[in-house]
Amino acid sequence: AALTIEDRRKHEIELLRFYLERVAEFNGEVTPWEKAWELYRQSTAYGYFMWGITQRVSDDIVNANVSRLGTAVADHASYTLLRV
């Protein structure tokens, strides 16, 4: 939700790869790329739901985040991956 739709689309793969590299650098348990990408794509649905029920934040912020995450859910077929 922090990135614009355009920025997310442009940078999400490199950001996820960077994250996994940092986990490895600090001897964390690294999820294999294909699984990490699947989990990332599924996770957008959870953020979408949480922002959708948020009531204690400005409507402008909620609407921007719901729009960003809703687009991510559609882009990544998150519901299909979650089998819902």
N, C-alpha and C positions, 0 to 999 in steps of 0.2 A: 504494500500500500504506500510505501514511502516514495516510490518512483512513479513518474508519469507513465502512462501506457507505452508511449514511444520509447522512453528510456529503458523500461523493463524489457521490452521486446529486443532492444538493441544489446543490452548488457547482461541479461539474466544467466545465460550459459557461462560467460566468462566469470561472473560473480560466484556462481555455484562451484565452478572449477577452482577458483581462488580459495574459497572457503574450504574445500576438501584438501587442497594443498596445505593450508595452514593447520588443519587438523592433523595431517600426517607429520608436518614439521614439528608439532608438539607431542608426537607419539600417541595421538588419539586413535581410536578405532575408526578407520576410514571405510565408509560405505562405498562399495563399487559404483562406478559412474552410472551404469544403467539403472540400478536400484535407487541411487540418490536422485537421479532425474525423475524417476517415477514418483518417488515420495514428495519431491518438490512440487510436481504437477498436481498431485493429490491435495497437498496442503493448502493450496489457494482457496479451496472450498471452505476450509475451516475459518480462515481470515474473513472471507466473504460473509459467512454466517455471523461471526462475532461483531463485525462492523454493522451488519444489518439489524442487530438487536441493541446496539449501543444507543442509550438515551441521554447520557450525561456529558455529551460533547456537542459542540456547535453543529447545527445541521449542515453547514457548508463543508465541514471536515468529514462528517459521516458520509455525505453524498459523494464527495470526491473519492473517498476510500472504497465505498461500495461500487462506484463506477470502475475504478481501477481493478479491484479484485474480481468483480463480475466479468470484466473483459478477460482477465487472466484465466478464470474458470472456463470460459468459452474457448479461449485460445488453446488451452491444454486438455480439453475434454475431461476435466476433473471428475465430473459426476460419472462419466463412463468408467473411468479408472477405479472409482470408488464403488461401482456397481449400484448406483442409486438413480 
